[in-house]
Structures are given as structure tokens and as C-alpha cells.
Amino acid sequence: MKILLTGGAGFIGSHTAVELVNNGYSPIILDDFRNSNALIIKNIEKIIGKKVGFYSVDIGNKIKLREIIKKENPIGIIHFAADKSVNESVLNPLKYYKNNISNLVSLLELVSEFNINSFVFSSSCTVYGNPIKIPVKETNETQPAFSPYGYTKKVGERILTDFYATREKSSLTLLRYFNPIGAHPSGLIGELPIGVPSNLLPFITQTAIGKRKKLTIYGNDYETPDGTCIRDYIHVVDLANAHVLSLKFSLEKKNYIKTYNVGMGKGSSVLEVINSFENVNKVAINYDFGARRIGDIPKIFADIDLIKDEMNWFPKFNLENSVEHAWNWEKKLMDFKYIS
């Protein structure tokens, strides 16, 4: 059973490709390496012990995409191909509107043309904005987006919901996940930021290994216990498994549109993540404090009761596992040649 995995060489997509194979599916990866590198495909194949279906293509190339879908005939799609940096979206909003919205519409036109009935969407907790109630439930009203990135996820959800409301025998799952971290336990795949990392943990690991001189924490005056932002950090393999489980449900049960939070169900501050990294890996991090970053909210973490109850999904890894696996991946990268 072939599954189209757009953005499948990225951080979450690559781990999902592995978990799809582990569950008997055949992922067909589409990626243009704007946020990844060709070494990821090779390392996925090392983990699964065989070749993986792969096309180097921009998701916005509708002609090429049509050819691939016609050839491969996938039964479902897991859509990761989106730009995802809050800060970059503030500086370059048109990039985000084009890739995250326009290209999604083009993809759905092909979904309709080829009658692909199962779709899992990579959404985000950013749709909640600065939430009034924490932990955040799926039934919480979404708040005004703090960034163009967050807005594209809200619009993407609306586009998909409107589209699938018109389609019989089709299923849509919107996964609103929180802050993915960690790496595959093998150390062969993990987060691979191109240029300066925009996420916390790869900046920590790059600072620890000497690629960065120091880590700047954006703000220490938030109304949180230690003054730094609080987020819900979920191990990437747990998140990948949530996508595979969602796909299984969508293939078995037609005619539904579902939204699930995916996180740990508790928050950790920036300082807590740094302290955990230092304690687990016995490495000191050089850091200081800077001004708050545009687009950041003070605190958010998930209520994950719904996905637990309806899909029997539970996170298996904790923060300590995540920082250990991320550090092992960073050390492995010293042996790889990639674009930094």
C-alpha cells in the first residue's frame, strides 16, 4: 500500500517514512531538499534495510506531481511539505503564503482528480495563538495567529475542512502538534536545519558541539516560573507514530474529519530543556539572554486525552530520551558531508 509523503525527507517526514515501513506501508517520498539533504534518504534506507520510493520535486510543480501520482497510485497522503519557521514567516510572509497555501490547493486539485480518499495534514498548535486556557483542547477556540506561519496553518485547516466536507467516502485528519524534538534512536536521522536553526534543541546541540559560539534565549521576563517560554516538547518518533496511526484510522473508517492534538501533555521551559540536556549528556551549554522574539507566545501545552481515547496513542519517549537522541544525532553529523 503506497502512501504519498510530501516533504518526506524533512525532520518529521523522514521519521514517519520509517514508521510507515515498520507498519507495512510503502512510502513514496517527495522532497526538494529546501529543508533537508539527500543523506536523509540514504539513512532512511539504512534503517529500513531496503530502497525507499523517492522523487526530487518541488511540491508546487503540478505537472510533475500529476505524473508521479498517476504512476504510483497512492491510497493516501501525509502532507508535510510546508515552510515552518515562525520568525522567517514574519520576515518573508509571501514565501509562506505561496508554499503553505497555494501549493496545498494545487495538491488538493490532484487529490480530486485521482480520487485519493485518505489525507493526514501536518498542522500546528500555532492555530491556537496565545491560548486563553491551558492545557489546550481541540475544542478550544483558535485565537488570532501570532505569525504568518500560524495563519497559513489556520487557513490550511479551513481549506482542507471545506474540501473534504464535499467528498464522500473520504477521511481527513488534522494533527495539531506541538514542538517536535529528538532524533531516531539509531542516530541516523534527525533534525537537519539548513543555516541557523530556528528551533531550540538543534541550536543547543550545535552550541554543545562547537558549531555555534553560544545560544541566546529569547526573553527571560515571561510570566513563567523561570521567566523563559514554556512549550510542549514531543519526541519525533512518537509524533511519527501518531501520523501512521491516523492514516490507519483514515483508511479503515471513511467519511470523517478529525482534529487531534499531539504532544506530551505537559510543558517544559527553555531553561528546563537546557538543564536536561546538560544533565543527561554531561555537556555544558554556553548561553545568555536576549530580547523577546517577535511571534513567540509565553506558554502553551496540549491536552492529549482525545488522541489517547480514540486512537490509543501514547507517547513512549520523555524529555531525557529526546535530548539524548538529539545529541547522538548531532555527533553523527560530524561524519556526514552536508550543506550547513
C-alpha positions in Angstrom: 0.0 0.0 0.0 1.6 3.2 -1.2 1.4 6.4 0.8 2.5 9.7 -0.7 4.7 11.6 1.8 5.2 15.2 0.7 8.2 16.7 2.5 9.2 13.2 3.4 12.9 13.9 3.7 12.3 16.5 6.4 12.6 16.1 10.1 9.1 14.7 10.8 8.6 13.2 7.4 11.7 11.1 7.4 10.8 9.5 10.8 7.2 8.9 9.5 8.7 7.2 6.4 10.5 4.7 8.7 7.4 4.1 10.8 5.2 3.6 7.7 7.6 0.8 6.6 7.6 -0.7 10.1 3.8 -0.9 9.8 3.7 -2.5 6.3 3.2 0.6 4.1 5.3 1.8 1.2 6.1 5.5 1.5 6.7 7.5 -1.7 8.8 10.4 -0.6 8.5 13.8 -2.4 11.1 16.4 -1.4 13.1 19.2 -3.0 15.6 19.4 -0.1 14.9 23.0 0.7 14.8 22.0 4.4 16.7 18.7 4.2 19.6 16.9 2.5 20.0 13.8 0.2 21.8 12.0 3.0 18.5 11.6 4.8 17.2 9.3 2.0 20.3 7.1 2.3 20.0 6.9 6.0 16.3 6.0 5.9 17.3 3.2 3.6 20.0 2.1 6.2 17.3 2.0 8.9 14.7 0.1 6.9 17.2 -2.2 5.1 15.9 -1.5 1.6 15.3 1.2 -1.1 12.6 3.7 -0.5 10.4 5.3 -3.1 11.7 8.9 -3.7 11.3 11.8 -6.1 13.2 15.0 -6.0 10.4 17.5 -6.8 9.0 20.9 -5.7 5.5 20.3 -4.4 4.5 23.3 -6.4 5.4 21.6 -9.7 1.9 20.4 -10.5 2.8 18.8 -13.9 5.5 16.6 -12.3 3.3 15.9 -9.3 0.5 14.7 -11.6 2.9 12.3 -13.3 4.1 10.9 -10.0 0.6 10.3 -8.6 -0.5 8.7 -11.9 2.5 6.4 -11.9 2.5 5.4 -8.1 -1.3 5.4 -7.5 -1.1 6.1 -3.7 -4.0 5.2 -1.5 -3.3 8.1 0.9 -1.3 11.2 1.5 0.5 12.6 4.6 1.3 16.2 3.8 4.4 17.7 5.5 5.6 19.9 2.6 5.4 23.4 4.2 7.8 26.1 5.5 7.7 26.2 9.2 9.7 28.9 10.8 7.7 31.5 12.8 10.5 34.1 12.7 11.2 33.6 9.0 7.5 33.9 8.2 7.4 37.3 9.8 10.3 38.4 7.6 9.2 36.7 4.4 5.4 36.2 4.5 4.9 35.7 0.8 7.1 32.6 0.8 4.8 31.1 3.4 1.6 32.0 1.6 2.8 30.5 -1.7 4.2 27.2 -0.3 1.8 26.6 2.6 -1.4 27.7 0.9 -1.1 27.9 -2.9 0.7 24.6 -3.2 -1.8 22.9 -0.8 -4.6 24.0 -3.2 -2.8 22.6 -6.2 -2.2 19.3 -4.3 -5.9 19.0 -3.5 -6.9 19.6 -7.1 -4.8 16.4 -7.9 -6.4 14.6 -4.9 -9.8 15.3 -6.5 -8.5 14.3 -10.0 -7.1 11.0 -8.8 -9.7 10.3 -6.1 -7.3 9.9 -3.2 -9.5 9.4 -0.2 -7.2 9.5 2.9 -5.4 12.6 3.9 -3.4 13.4 7.0 -2.3 17.0 7.5 0.6 18.3 9.4 -0.9 21.2 11.3 0.4 23.0 14.4 -0.5 24.3 17.8 0.2 27.8 16.4 -3.5 27.8 15.3 -4.4 28.3 19.0 -2.4 31.6 19.0 -1.9 32.8 22.6 -4.4 30.4 24.3 -6.7 31.6 27.0 -7.0 28.2 28.6 -4.1 25.8 29.2 -3.7 22.8 28.6 -5.2 23.4 25.1 -8.0 21.2 24.0 -9.1 20.6 20.4 -12.4 22.3 21.2 -10.7 25.5 22.3 -11.4 28.4 20.0 -8.5 29.3 17.9 -7.0 32.7 18.5 -5.6 35.3 16.1 -2.3 33.9 14.7 0.9 35.5 16.0 2.7 35.0 12.7 2.2 34.4 9.0 3.2 30.8 9.6 0.5 30.3 12.2 -2.0 32.0 9.9 -1.1 29.6 7.0 -1.9 26.6 9.2 -5.3 28.1 10.2 -6.1 28.7 6.5 -4.8 25.3 5.5 -7.1 23.6 8.0 -10.0 25.6 6.7 -9.2 24.8 3.1 -9.0 21.1 3.9 -12.1 21.0 6.0 -14.2 22.8 3.3 -12.7 20.5 0.6 -13.3 17.2 2.5 -16.8 18.2 3.6 -17.8 17.8 -0.1 -16.2 14.3 -0.5 -18.0 11.1 0.3 -16.0 8.0 1.4 -13.0 10.2 2.3 -11.3 11.0 5.5 -9.3 13.9 6.8 -7.1 14.0 9.9 -5.7 17.3 11.1 -2.8 16.7 13.6 -2.1 19.8 15.6 1.3 19.0 17.1 3.4 21.0 19.4 7.2 21.1 19.5 8.9 18.0 17.9 12.4 17.3 19.2 14.8 14.4 19.4 16.0 12.0 16.7 15.8 8.4 15.7 17.3 6.1 18.3 19.7 4.8 15.7 21.3 8.2 15.3 20.9 8.0 11.5 18.2 10.6 11.0 17.2 13.7 13.0 16.6 17.4 12.6 18.8 18.9 10.0 18.4 22.7 9.9 19.8 24.4 6.8 21.6 27.5 8.0 21.0 28.9 11.5 18.5 26.8 13.4 15.2 28.3 14.3 14.2 25.6 16.8 15.7 25.3 20.3 17.2 21.8 20.5 19.3 21.8 17.3 20.7 25.2 18.5 21.6 23.6 21.8 23.3 20.6 20.1 25.2 22.8 17.6 26.3 25.0 20.5 27.4 22.0 22.5 29.5 20.6 19.6 31.1 23.9 18.8 29.3 24.9 15.6 27.7 27.9 17.4 29.5 30.0 19.9 26.5 30.4 22.2 22.8 30.1 22.5 20.7 33.1 23.0 17.5 32.6 25.0 14.8 35.0 23.7 13.3 36.5 26.8 13.7 35.7 30.5 10.9 38.0 31.7 7.8 36.0 30.8 5.2 35.1 33.4 6.5 31.6 33.9 8.3 30.0 36.8 11.8 30.7 35.5 10.9 33.6 33.1 11.5 31.6 29.9 8.9 30.4 27.4 7.2 27.1 28.0 6.4 24.6 25.3 5.2 21.0 24.9 8.1 19.0 23.5 7.2 15.8 21.8 9.7 13.1 20.6 9.7 13.0 16.8 9.3 9.2 16.7 6.1 9.4 18.9 4.9 12.1 16.5 5.6 9.9 13.5 3.7 7.1 15.1 0.7 9.4 15.6 0.7 10.1 11.8 0.8 6.4 10.9 -1.9 5.6 13.4 -4.0 8.4 12.0 -3.5 7.0 8.5 -4.6 3.6 9.5 -7.8 5.0 11.0 -8.5 7.1 7.9 -8.1 4.1 5.7 -10.4 1.9 7.8 -13.1 4.5 8.7 -14.4 6.7 5.8 -16.5 9.9 5.9 -15.0 11.8 8.8 -13.0 14.9 9.6 -11.0 14.7 12.8 -8.6 17.0 14.7 -6.2 15.8 17.3 -3.5 17.4 19.5 -0.2 15.5 19.6 2.2 16.4 22.4 3.4 15.2 25.8 0.5 16.8 27.6 2.8 18.9 29.8 5.1 21.9 29.3 8.9 22.4 29.8 10.6 25.8 29.8 13.6 26.7 27.7 15.8 26.5 30.7 14.4 23.1 31.7 15.3 21.7 28.3 18.9 23.2 28.5 19.3 21.8 32.0 18.0 18.4 30.9 20.5 18.3 28.0 23.4 19.2 30.3 22.5 16.6 32.9 21.8 13.7 30.5 24.7 14.3 28.2 27.2 15.8 30.6 27.9 18.8 28.4 27.8 22.4 29.4 26.0 24.9 27.1 27.2 28.5 26.7 24.1 30.6 26.7 22.9 34.1 27.5 19.6 36.0 27.4 18.3 38.3 24.7 15.2 40.3 23.9 11.9 38.5 23.3 11.4 37.2 19.7 8.6 38.5 17.5 5.8 35.9 17.2 6.6 33.9 20.3 3.9 33.3 22.9 4.7 32.8 26.6 3.2 29.4 27.3 1.4 26.5 25.6 1.0 22.8 26.1 -1.5 20.2 25.0 -4.5 18.3 26.3 -4.0 14.9 24.6 -6.9 13.0 26.1 -8.7 12.8 22.7 -6.0 11.0 20.7 -5.4 8.7 23.7 -9.0 7.8 24.0 -9.9 7.5 20.3 -6.7 6.1 18.8 -5.0 4.5 21.8 -1.9 6.6 21.1 0.5 7.4 24.0 4.0 9.0 23.9 6.7 6.4 24.7 9.7 8.8 25.0 10.4 11.5 27.6 12.4 14.7 27.5 15.6 12.9 28.7 15.3 10.5 25.8 14.8 13.3 23.4 17.9 15.3 24.4 20.0 12.1 24.4 18.9 11.1 20.9 19.3 14.6 19.5 22.9 14.7 20.9 23.7 11.3 19.4 22.4 12.6 16.0 24.5 15.8 16.2 27.6 13.8 16.9 26.9 11.5 13.9 26.6 14.6 11.7 30.3 15.2 12.2 30.9 12.2 9.9 28.5 13.4 7.2 29.1 15.9 4.5 26.0 18.1 4.2 25.1 21.7 3.4 25.3 23.8 6.6 
